[in-house]
Every structure is written in structure tokens, then in C-alpha cells.
Amino acid sequence: MLWVQDRVALRDHGRPYPHWCRARPKAEGPGILHIVARDAGQALWAMEEGLRCAELSAVIGEVAGNPRALDFTATRRLAVAAERFGVPALLLRLGSQADLSGARMRWRARSRPSLVPRWNVAAPGMPIWSLELFRARGARPGQWDAAYDRAADRLDLVSPLRDPALGEGERRRG
């Protein structure tokens, strides 16, 4: 897998921590190739070049804010390259505003209050994310809550929380 970050994303959010790579057999390869790009333009170029390599299982890019280089044309080029070469691409736009995009699917992810542990209510619970598919070609938009199941190494859907986060009710009514 190729993971590309621009310098601002690296500074603000840190390096990826691929704890799951250690559990994988060495025969599967090294896991993650991490690249730090000088700016968003170089990060997008590195992603596009990575998408041309059919040996990669995926290309992930992190770009902070709304840089000029990240326009409709750039996102369309990534989408076309991903489809043409069959390598999945995921572009994480950190701290950005919604903008035009050539992506086939557009998601929003937010953290939610964690689940209360079954045996010790004082312990930290399993993390939950609210995932919203707000634009997609050939798919219906929707919203789901998901939790990571470490034992099975997958995301599981969970029932919506009964108590919304503080202030969330006011935003929905407003």
C-alpha cells in the first residue's frame, strides 16, 4: 500500500501507525510505503503515479486544507487512474471545506462517543465513527455508525446511539 502525506498533514496529524502490519505474514510484503510530499501538488502527483502500479493494493493520500492544486481536474485524474489501473484510491481531505470533486464516492467521517465496555464501565470503550456517504454515482446516500472489531479485523455496523453528542440536537433543529 502507498500512503502519501503532504507536510501540513504530517505536521498536524502525524505519521500513519500501521499496527496491523506486524500481525501480517512477511510473505505478504512490507505493508506500507510512506511518502511525505512537500506540498499538495506533489502529493497528488505521487498518488497518481502510485495508481499506475498494479502491484499496490491501494493508494491513500492525506492533504490538509483546501490547496489550489486540489481542484476538480486533479480529483478527476485520480478517479480515472484508479479505474484504469484497478488500484483503489482514498483521498483524505483533512480540515477542509466541501468542494467540487471528480471522486465516484464522497464520504464524511466523524468520531462518536465510544461504546461502554461490557465488563468494566470505567474502561475506555470501543471507538465508533459516523460514516456518511453524501455523494455517489450508482449508490444511494446514507449514514451508518461503525465500530472496529479488533478480533475480526473489520468494521462492524452498530445501532445508532440513543443520546446524541452535546449540542448535536440544536444543530439538527437549526
CORLINFEN-V99269 format. One record per residue. N is the residue number from 1. RES is the residue in one letter. NEAR is the number of other ideal C-beta (glycine too) atoms within 10 Angstrom. Layout:
# CORLINFEN-V99269
n	res	near
N	RES	NEAR
N	RES	NEAR
This chain:
# CORLINFEN-V99269
n	res	near
1	M	20
2	L	21
3	W	22
4	V	25
5	Q	26
6	D	28
7	R	15
8	V	18
9	A	24
10	L	16
11	R	11
12	D	14
13	H	14
14	G	9
15	R	12
16	P	15
17	Y	8
18	P	13
19	H	8
20	W	11
21	C	14
22	R	7
23	A	7
24	R	12
25	P	6
26	K	7
27	A	5
28	E	9
29	G	14
30	P	9
31	G	15
32	I	16
33	L	14
34	H	15
35	I	16
36	V	17
37	A	21
38	R	9
39	D	15
40	A	24
41	G	16
42	Q	16
43	A	27
44	L	24
45	W	16
46	A	19
47	M	26
48	E	20
49	E	14
50	G	23
51	L	25
52	R	12
53	C	12
54	A	8
55	E	6
56	L	17
57	S	11
58	A	15
59	V	27
60	I	19
61	G	26
62	E	23
63	V	27
64	A	22
65	G	15
66	N	14
67	P	18
68	R	9
69	A	15
70	L	24
71	D	15
72	F	12
73	T	11
74	A	22
75	T	20
76	R	14
77	R	16
78	L	23
79	A	19
80	V	13
81	A	18
82	A	21
83	E	13
84	R	10
85	F	16
86	G	8
87	V	20
88	P	13
89	A	23
90	L	17
91	L	22
92	L	16
93	R	22
94	L	14
95	G	12
96	S	13
97	Q	7
98	A	11
99	D	11
100	L	10
101	S	19
102	G	14
103	A	20
104	R	14
105	M	15
106	R	16
107	W	13
108	R	12
109	A	10
110	R	11
111	S	10
112	R	19
113	P	13
114	S	14
115	L	15
116	V	12
117	P	12
118	R	9
119	W	5
120	N	9
121	V	8
122	A	6
123	A	10
124	P	10
125	G	14
126	M	15
127	P	13
128	I	19
129	W	16
130	S	16
131	L	17
132	E	15
133	L	15
134	F	12
135	R	15
136	A	14
137	R	8
138	G	6
139	A	10
140	R	6
141	P	11
142	G	10
143	Q	11
144	W	13
145	D	17
146	A	17
147	A	18
148	Y	13
149	D	11
150	R	10
151	A	5
152	A	8
153	D	9
154	R	10
155	L	13
156	D	11
157	L	10
158	V	15
159	S	6
160	P	12
161	L	15
162	R	5
163	D	8
164	P	14
165	A	13
166	L	8
167	G	7
168	E	12
169	G	11
170	E	9
171	R	9
172	R	7
173	R	6
174	G	5
